[in-house]
Amino acid sequence: MESNEIDTATIERAVRDILVAIGEDPNRGSLIETPARVARMYAELFSGLHSDPGRHLQKAFEESYDELVLVRDITFNSMCEHHLLPFTGVAHVGYLPNGTVTGLSKLARVVEEISRRPQVQERMTQQIADLMVSQLNAKGVIVVLEATHTCMTIRGIRKPGSLTVTSAVRGLFKTNQSSRTEAMALIHGK
């Protein structure tokens, strides 16, 4: 196994141990392949740990456009690092170009890759914003994430329908209230 790979054999052994620990028989017909399925699932869900999402923003195009570029409602699935339960939602990602623009799909790819790690929503929001600032040299960046956390909806407090909203603003969106207000209005469709 290379250092950038997920150790699926260890995950399989651990899942088998969990099944035994909860009182299940891992040799029962429908559970026999569960450890391997879970290992493949974790390899997929945590694939962002071993990649550089910044590579998606390295291709930029010279463009004099200097108004807001916003991609709304980018769906994502991530895994809460506290309980290893999913949180799902949408990301709204915008920036004010500084002489270059990037492909719109690249913003969605960044969200996807950063979400594919054990995460907390607050850090994920900041990581997306900071990466865009560093890679695009944007005059301003705004990132808003809205998500439902199963660690709150199916266990613990059990509050289905609750929504967590986080934001990260950089550059002109932090210093210029009218730019920030315009971006938030567009994010919320007003």
C-alpha positions as CSV (number, residue, x, y, z in Angstrom):
1,M,0.0,0.0,0.0
2,E,1.3,3.5,-0.9
3,S,1.1,6.2,1.6
4,N,-1.5,8.1,-0.4
5,E,-3.9,5.1,-0.5
6,I,-6.6,4.0,1.9
7,D,-5.9,0.8,3.7
8,T,-9.1,-1.2,2.8
9,A,-7.8,-4.4,4.4
10,T,-7.6,-2.7,7.8
11,I,-11.0,-1.2,7.4
12,E,-12.5,-4.6,6.6
13,R,-11.0,-6.1,9.7
14,A,-12.3,-3.2,11.8
15,V,-15.8,-3.4,10.4
16,R,-15.8,-7.1,11.1
17,D,-14.8,-6.4,14.7
18,I,-17.6,-3.8,15.0
19,L,-20.1,-6.3,13.8
20,V,-19.0,-8.8,16.4
21,A,-18.9,-6.0,19.1
22,I,-22.6,-5.1,18.4
23,G,-23.6,-8.7,18.7
24,E,-23.9,-9.6,15.0
25,D,-22.5,-12.6,13.2
26,P,-20.2,-11.3,10.4
27,N,-20.5,-14.7,8.8
28,R,-24.3,-14.4,8.3
29,G,-25.2,-14.5,4.7
30,S,-26.1,-10.8,4.1
31,L,-23.2,-9.6,6.3
32,I,-20.3,-11.6,4.7
33,E,-19.5,-8.9,2.1
34,T,-20.3,-5.9,4.4
35,P,-16.8,-5.3,5.5
36,A,-15.5,-5.1,1.9
37,R,-18.5,-2.9,0.9
38,V,-17.8,-0.5,3.8
39,A,-14.1,-0.4,3.0
40,R,-14.9,0.6,-0.6
41,M,-17.4,3.1,0.6
42,Y,-14.8,4.7,3.0
43,A,-12.2,4.8,0.2
44,E,-14.7,6.7,-1.9
45,L,-15.9,9.0,0.8
46,F,-12.4,9.9,2.0
47,S,-10.8,10.1,-1.4
48,G,-10.2,13.9,-1.0
49,L,-7.6,13.1,1.7
50,H,-5.1,12.1,-0.9
51,S,-5.6,14.8,-3.5
52,D,-4.8,18.4,-4.1
53,P,-8.1,20.3,-4.9
54,G,-6.0,23.4,-5.8
55,R,-5.1,21.7,-9.1
56,H,-8.6,22.4,-10.4
57,L,-8.0,26.1,-10.1
58,Q,-4.6,26.2,-11.8
59,K,-6.1,26.6,-15.2
60,A,-7.3,30.2,-15.5
61,F,-8.1,32.4,-18.5
62,E,-7.2,36.0,-18.9
63,E,-10.4,38.0,-18.8
64,S,-11.2,41.6,-18.1
65,Y,-14.5,40.6,-16.4
66,D,-14.4,42.1,-12.9
67,E,-17.9,41.5,-11.5
68,L,-19.2,38.7,-9.3
69,V,-18.9,35.1,-10.6
70,L,-21.2,32.9,-8.5
71,V,-22.1,29.2,-8.7
72,R,-25.0,28.4,-6.4
73,D,-26.4,25.2,-5.1
74,I,-23.4,22.9,-5.6
75,T,-24.4,19.7,-3.8
76,F,-22.0,18.0,-1.6
77,N,-21.8,15.1,0.8
78,S,-19.2,15.0,3.6
79,M,-18.5,13.0,6.7
80,C,-18.5,14.6,10.2
81,E,-15.2,13.8,11.7
82,H,-16.7,13.7,15.2
83,H,-19.2,10.8,14.6
84,L,-18.3,9.5,11.2
85,L,-21.8,10.3,10.1
86,P,-22.7,12.2,6.9
87,F,-23.6,15.8,6.4
88,T,-25.1,16.9,3.1
89,G,-26.0,20.2,1.6
90,V,-25.2,22.8,-0.9
91,A,-22.3,25.2,-1.4
92,H,-22.6,28.7,-2.9
93,V,-19.2,29.8,-4.2
94,G,-18.4,33.3,-5.6
95,Y,-15.5,35.4,-6.4
96,L,-14.5,38.8,-7.9
97,P,-11.9,38.1,-10.6
98,N,-8.6,39.9,-10.7
99,G,-7.8,39.6,-14.5
100,T,-8.4,35.9,-14.7
101,V,-11.4,33.5,-14.5
102,T,-11.5,29.8,-14.1
103,G,-14.0,27.2,-15.5
104,L,-17.2,27.1,-13.6
105,S,-17.0,23.4,-13.1
106,K,-13.7,23.8,-11.4
107,L,-15.5,25.5,-8.5
108,A,-17.8,22.4,-8.1
109,R,-14.7,20.1,-8.3
110,V,-13.0,22.0,-5.5
111,V,-16.2,21.7,-3.3
112,E,-16.4,18.0,-4.1
113,E,-12.8,17.2,-3.3
114,I,-12.7,19.2,-0.1
115,S,-15.9,17.5,1.1
116,R,-14.3,14.1,0.6
117,R,-12.5,14.2,3.9
118,P,-13.4,13.8,7.5
119,Q,-14.6,17.3,8.0
120,V,-16.4,19.9,10.1
121,Q,-18.5,22.3,8.1
122,E,-16.7,25.4,9.5
123,R,-13.3,24.2,8.3
124,M,-14.6,23.1,5.0
125,T,-16.1,26.5,4.3
126,Q,-12.7,28.2,5.2
127,Q,-10.7,25.7,3.1
128,I,-12.7,26.4,0.0
129,A,-12.4,30.2,0.5
130,D,-8.7,30.2,1.3
131,L,-7.9,27.9,-1.7
132,M,-9.8,30.2,-4.1
133,V,-7.9,33.3,-2.7
134,S,-4.5,31.6,-3.0
135,Q,-5.1,30.0,-6.4
136,L,-7.1,32.6,-8.2
137,N,-5.7,35.8,-6.7
138,A,-9.3,37.0,-6.6
139,K,-10.2,40.4,-5.3
140,G,-12.9,38.8,-3.2
141,V,-14.3,35.4,-2.3
142,I,-17.5,34.4,-0.7
143,V,-18.4,30.8,0.3
144,V,-21.7,29.9,2.0
145,L,-22.5,26.3,3.0
146,E,-25.9,25.0,4.1
147,A,-26.0,21.5,5.4
148,T,-28.0,19.0,7.3
149,H,-25.9,16.9,9.8
150,T,-27.1,13.4,10.5
151,C,-25.1,13.5,13.8
152,M,-27.9,16.0,14.9
153,T,-30.9,14.5,13.1
154,I,-30.6,10.7,13.8
155,R,-28.8,10.6,17.1
156,G,-28.2,12.9,20.1
157,I,-30.6,15.8,20.0
158,R,-32.5,14.3,17.1
159,K,-33.7,17.5,15.4
160,P,-34.6,16.6,11.8
161,G,-35.0,19.6,9.5
162,S,-32.3,21.6,11.3
163,L,-29.9,23.4,8.9
164,T,-26.4,24.6,9.6
165,V,-25.2,27.7,7.6
166,T,-21.6,28.8,7.6
167,S,-19.9,31.5,5.6
168,A,-16.4,32.6,4.8
169,V,-15.7,36.0,3.2
170,R,-12.3,37.3,1.9
171,G,-11.0,40.4,0.3
172,L,-13.6,42.9,-0.9
173,F,-16.5,40.9,0.4
174,K,-15.1,41.3,3.9
175,T,-14.3,45.0,3.5
176,N,-17.1,46.3,1.2
177,Q,-20.5,45.9,2.7
178,S,-22.4,46.6,-0.6
179,S,-20.4,43.9,-2.4
180,R,-21.2,41.4,0.4
181,T,-24.9,42.4,0.4
182,E,-25.1,41.9,-3.4
183,A,-23.5,38.5,-3.2
184,M,-25.8,37.3,-0.3
185,A,-28.9,38.5,-2.2
186,L,-27.8,36.6,-5.3
187,I,-27.0,33.5,-3.2
188,H,-30.5,33.6,-1.6
189,G,-32.2,34.4,-5.0
190,K,-33.4,37.8,-4.1
